[in-house]
Each structure stands twice: as structure tokens, then as C-alpha cells.
Amino acid sequence: MKLNTLPASHGWAWLAAGLRLYRRNPLALMSNVALMWLTLTVSGVLVIPLLSLVFPRDLASWLSQLPLALLLPPLSVGVFKACAKIARGEAAPPTTVFTGLTENLPSLLALGAIYFAGSLIAFELLTLIDGGLLLEAMRNPKRLEEANTSGLPLVRSGLSLLVLSLPIMMINWFAPVLAGLRGLPALKAAFFSVVACWRNWRAFTAFGLALAGLFWVLPAVLGALIALVSPTLAMSLVVIVPVALSPALYAAFYANTLEVFPELDGAPSDGDA
């Protein structure tokens, strides 16, 4: 399989391409992404009460993430296929997100299991580093406020988690699409994904900076300016703008994937032979 190594400038181009694709049919892309989020959220919420009947509450909350992890790869493939339809000018109804469930499902579920195991390992290692501070903040923020905990340790914990999660992020960036649309086994797809991310680290660094500018800097600047007139409206925009732009991230992933793995540009979609 051909794997391109691209210069840093392509990282910025991926986001621009994602925004252009999003603009072509915002309702179709937004509805597919929203249905994916809803499915993942419901899968976790519904499982917790059932697991709580058998396991302790804390363990049940962890195990409830397993359905989310297993569903994420096939649903990601479904969103990729929705982006492909939009790029070709075809209709992409919200249910397109579920078409990934028909593409090499055993390998996609295996990738979900790898993601789940990797996430658990990352959190366990983080607990050894910060003594469980970030987990405590996620479970009970009020308790940390009562303890007058400084925000700096939480920032360090968050950065540590990001570093610890990089390997699993590299595995799952391209692997679902490679497994779902090219039929690769899970481990082979994971290997190609890691190699592709490593060889294109410059472009991914530029891509990360572009995302930070779009999702953090831009809302913060707009919020600061509008706060001079209406603080309430400013707070709303800081939340709404990133959510409204988030489908563009999936469109940028589509553009990114086709540039790194150009063979996927001819991947079959619904109705193709």
C-alpha cells in the first residue's frame, strides 16, 4: 500500500480542505457526526446501570467505556464514507454513519479493544505519575475545589496524559479506515497507521497548531471582543463555535487520509462493486 510522506505545509492544507468540504453540505456532515456522538453517548449511559448490578460503581463506569471504544472505529469509518459521498456530490443521510458496521467488523472491533486497553494503560501510568489527581478531578471536581487545588498540577497531569496517549492515538488515526475500507487485519492496519503518523510528524504538528488556532484561539479572541458588549453572549460563543466547527475536523481527517494513503480515494462506498 502506497504511503506518502508530506511536508509540514500540508497540515494547514488539511484543515482548509476540511472546512471547504464541510461548507459543501454542512447539514449532511453535521447530522452524521451528531448521530455518531449520540450513539456513543447512549451506549455508555445505558450500560452503566446494568453493569452496576454486578460490579462496583467505579468499575462499572470504566467497563461502560468498552462499548464506546468498540463502536468508535466502525462509526468513524461511516463518517469517512459520508465525507466521501459529500465530496462526490452525493446524498449522505445521517444513517451513513452506520454503514461502517458492515466493513470488516471483526478487525474494527479488535481495534476498538486495542483502543480500550491502551486507554486503561495510559490512565494507570498517569495515576503513578500524579497520584490520581486527574482522575479525581474527572470524577468529583467539587472535592478538588474544596481542597483549593491549584490548576497547575491539573495542567501537568493533562499534558502527561496527552503524551501517554500518543501511541494509542497513532494506532487509531488511520487504522479503522485501513481495516474497514481495505480489509486489513487489525494489527497490520495499526502498524501502517503508526508508520504513517511517524513519517508525517511535521505535517501533523502543523495540523495540531491549525486546530488549536481554530478551536481555541479563535473562540477565545471572539469571546474577549464580544465580552466588551455582552459577557453572556461571549460565553455562549466560546462553547458554540467549537461545537459548530467540530464536523470540519472529520472532514479534515478525510482530506488527510486521502493524501497520506491515496489508494483510499477509490475505496468502494455503498452501492459500489
C-alpha positions as MATLAB code, in Angstrom:
seq = 'MKLNTLPASHGWAWLAAGLRLYRRNPLALMSNVALMWLTLTVSGVLVIPLLSLVFPRDLASWLSQLPLALLLPPLSVGVFKACAKIARGEAAPPTTVFTGLTENLPSLLALGAIYFAGSLIAFELLTLIDGGLLLEAMRNPKRLEEANTSGLPLVRSGLSLLVLSLPIMMINWFAPVLAGLRGLPALKAAFFSVVACWRNWRAFTAFGLALAGLFWVLPAVLGALIALVSPTLAMSLVVIVPVALSPALYAAFYANTLEVFPELDGAPSDGDA';
ca = [
       0.000    0.000    0.000;
       1.399    3.402   -1.013;
       2.123    5.701    1.900;
       3.035    9.337    1.232;
       5.362   11.439    3.372;
       4.204   15.051    3.228;
       5.780   18.395    4.197;
       4.582   20.452    7.164;
       2.588   22.816    4.932;
       0.082   20.059    4.226;
      -1.021   20.111    7.861;
      -2.551   23.551    7.359;
      -3.975   22.479    3.993;
      -5.837   19.545    5.607;
      -7.818   21.898    7.821;
      -8.569   24.238    4.905;
      -9.756   21.263    2.823;
     -11.914   20.089    5.722;
     -13.586   23.472    6.020;
     -14.281   23.539    2.266;
     -15.795   20.060    2.365;
     -17.915   20.967    5.408;
     -19.199   24.037    3.577;
     -20.369   21.895    0.636;
     -23.020   20.138    2.715;
     -22.890   21.209    6.376;
     -26.220   19.624    7.309;
     -25.249   16.171    5.997;
     -21.863   16.128    7.725;
     -23.186   17.608   10.957;
     -26.044   15.091   11.147;
     -23.709   12.118   10.652;
     -21.266   13.382   13.279;
     -24.081   14.196   15.717;
     -25.600   10.725   15.301;
     -22.178    9.171   15.959;
     -21.792   11.200   19.167;
     -25.323   10.332   20.256;
     -24.765    6.612   19.636;
     -21.510    6.603   21.593;
     -23.049    8.542   24.472;
     -26.132    6.349   24.717;
     -24.058    3.157   24.503;
     -22.160    4.164   27.634;
     -25.095    5.595   29.568;
     -27.318    2.543   29.049;
     -24.628    0.058   30.053;
     -23.701    1.669   33.410;
     -26.918    0.698   35.275;
     -26.671   -2.879   34.022;
     -23.029   -3.219   34.998;
     -23.691   -1.607   38.381;
     -25.902   -4.579   39.236;
     -22.872   -6.868   39.004;
     -19.776   -4.726   39.592;
     -18.866   -1.888   41.973;
     -19.874    1.554   40.703;
     -16.311    2.703   39.902;
     -15.520   -0.479   37.978;
     -18.859   -0.280   36.159;
     -18.085    3.256   34.993;
     -14.806    2.046   33.495;
     -16.370   -1.001   31.829;
     -19.115    1.193   30.379;
     -16.446    2.750   28.144;
     -15.914   -0.580   26.375;
     -18.994   -0.299   24.096;
     -17.878    3.226   23.207;
     -14.391    2.005   22.335;
     -15.709   -0.899   20.262;
     -18.170    1.268   18.328;
     -15.786    4.144   17.653;
     -13.788    2.515   14.788;
     -16.778    1.363   12.675;
     -18.641    4.633   13.250;
     -15.502    6.541   12.239;
     -15.454    4.571    9.004;
     -19.100    5.518    8.494;
     -18.304    9.241    8.865;
     -15.399    8.823    6.435;
     -17.803    7.311    3.910;
     -20.211   10.218    4.483;
     -17.356   12.626    3.690;
     -16.608   10.647    0.511;
     -20.235   10.945   -0.587;
     -20.258   14.682    0.076;
     -17.010   15.091   -1.876;
     -18.627   13.315   -4.856;
     -21.762   15.455   -4.598;
     -23.916   12.519   -3.478;
     -26.539   12.433   -0.725;
     -25.180   11.437    2.677;
     -28.135   10.778    5.015;
     -27.439   10.588    8.765;
     -27.599    6.782    8.706;
     -24.460    6.703    6.537;
     -22.531    6.681    9.808;
     -23.792    3.136   10.471;
     -22.526    1.745    7.157;
     -19.124    1.271    8.778;
     -20.630   -1.589   10.777;
     -20.690   -3.670    7.586;
     -16.992   -3.181    6.740;
     -14.609   -5.850    8.116;
     -16.310   -5.625   11.502;
     -14.099   -8.197   13.340;
     -10.964   -6.141   12.653;
     -12.719   -2.903   13.591;
     -13.897   -4.399   16.889;
     -10.357   -5.635   17.533;
      -9.089   -2.086   17.016;
     -11.706   -0.885   19.483;
     -10.448   -3.397   22.031;
      -6.874   -2.198   21.472;
      -8.038    1.387   21.991;
      -9.814    0.451   25.222;
      -6.822   -1.466   26.595;
      -4.411    1.284   25.589;
      -6.553    3.929   27.277;
      -6.653    1.928   30.515;
      -2.875    1.530   30.458;
      -2.405    5.271   29.845;
      -4.619    6.156   32.824;
      -2.870    3.617   35.053;
       0.509    5.092   34.178;
      -0.846    8.595   34.756;
      -2.034    7.548   38.232;
       1.526    6.506   39.061;
       2.718    9.953   37.941;
       0.134   12.288   39.520;
      -1.281   10.113   42.291;
      -4.722   10.001   40.717;
      -5.225   13.787   40.642;
      -6.706   13.990   37.142;
      -8.999   11.014   37.695;
     -10.249   12.616   40.905;
     -10.904   15.851   39.025;
     -12.899   13.960   36.395;
     -14.935   12.066   38.986;
     -15.523   14.804   41.555;
     -14.465   18.350   40.574;
     -16.128   19.843   43.686;
     -13.869   17.865   46.000;
     -10.808   19.394   44.354;
     -12.294   22.890   44.666;
     -12.875   22.312   48.374;
      -9.229   21.293   48.715;
      -8.150   24.548   46.986;
      -6.058   22.608   44.492;
      -4.052   24.796   42.105;
      -4.781   24.465   38.407;
      -1.098   23.960   37.529;
      -0.921   20.311   38.717;
      -4.016   19.539   36.640;
      -2.383   21.102   33.580;
       0.705   18.945   34.120;
      -1.490   15.862   34.518;
      -3.354   16.697   31.322;
      -0.128   17.114   29.372;
       1.179   13.842   30.814;
      -1.973   12.051   29.707;
      -1.602   13.522   26.219;
       1.946   12.172   25.947;
       0.944    8.764   27.320;
      -1.981    8.597   24.879;
       0.064    9.416   21.773;
       0.828    5.758   20.886;
      -2.829    4.744   21.028;
      -3.803    7.881   19.080;
      -1.264    6.991   16.372;
      -2.645    3.454   16.168;
      -6.239    4.598   15.826;
      -5.753    7.559   13.493;
      -5.690    5.658   10.189;
      -6.213    2.056   11.303;
     -10.061    1.980   11.250;
     -10.240    3.255    7.665;
      -7.461    0.888    6.538;
      -9.207   -2.051    8.175;
     -12.716   -1.085    7.093;
     -12.110    0.005    3.501;
      -9.066   -2.086    2.596;
      -9.853   -5.183    4.634;
      -6.566   -5.192    6.534;
      -6.361   -7.195    9.765;
      -6.300   -5.099   12.923;
      -2.591   -5.434   13.740;
      -1.485   -4.727   10.174;
      -3.754   -1.681    9.974;
      -2.395   -0.473   13.315;
       1.193   -0.892   12.081;
       0.561    1.119    8.904;
      -1.195    3.807   10.930;
       1.722    4.237   13.338;
       4.250    4.345   10.489;
       2.158    6.904    8.585;
       1.836    9.170   11.636;
       5.545    8.886   12.424;
       6.649    9.658    8.876;
       4.323   12.661    8.713;
       5.009   14.116   12.170;
       5.857   17.537   10.714;
       2.531   17.801    8.902;
       0.676   16.530   11.971;
       2.402   19.155   14.131;
       1.228   21.888   11.752;
      -2.235   20.291   11.719;
      -2.355   20.367   15.527;
      -1.375   24.037   15.580;
      -4.055   24.827   12.985;
      -6.678   23.017   15.084;
      -5.576   24.890   18.203;
      -5.995   28.163   16.344;
      -9.454   27.276   15.051;
     -10.921   25.641   18.156;
      -9.173   27.524   20.986;
      -7.579   30.783   19.858;
     -10.363   31.949   17.531;
     -13.217   31.372   20.051;
     -11.135   32.973   22.818;
     -10.421   36.087   20.742;
     -14.042   36.388   19.599;
     -15.217   35.853   23.155;
     -12.894   38.542   24.510;
     -14.077   41.076   21.936;
     -17.771   40.312   22.327;
     -17.436   40.262   26.135;
     -16.926   44.018   25.952;
     -20.539   44.264   24.818;
     -22.212   41.145   26.201;
     -20.402   38.712   28.544;
     -23.276   36.223   28.294;
     -23.121   36.135   24.504;
     -19.342   35.826   24.674;
     -19.537   32.750   26.931;
     -22.092   31.193   24.600;
     -19.874   31.737   21.558;
     -16.854   30.201   23.300;
     -18.896   26.993   23.650;
     -20.939   27.093   20.447;
     -18.187   27.934   17.932;
     -16.020   24.831   18.626;
     -19.091   22.563   18.596;
     -20.355   24.056   15.326;
     -16.934   23.699   13.692;
     -16.189   20.202   15.002;
     -17.591   18.379   11.907;
     -14.852   20.146    9.929;
     -12.341   18.097   11.949;
     -13.767   14.881   10.474;
     -13.719   16.407    7.005;
     -10.077   17.392    7.562;
      -9.348   13.805    8.601;
     -10.874   12.673    5.293;
      -8.575   15.024    3.348;
      -5.604   13.999    5.486;
      -6.221   10.293    4.930;
      -6.526   10.582    1.152;
      -3.244   12.481    0.925;
      -1.321   10.021    3.084;
      -2.988    6.914    1.590;
      -4.048    7.981   -1.938;
      -5.290    4.463   -2.782;
      -8.220    5.039   -0.440;
      -9.559    7.644   -2.848;
     -11.027    4.773   -4.841;
     -12.401    2.886   -1.873;
     -15.870    1.467   -2.608;
     -18.888    3.056   -0.969;
     -22.493    1.938   -0.675;
     -23.725    0.583   -3.905;
     -20.257    0.251   -5.472;
     -18.928   -3.047   -6.626;
];
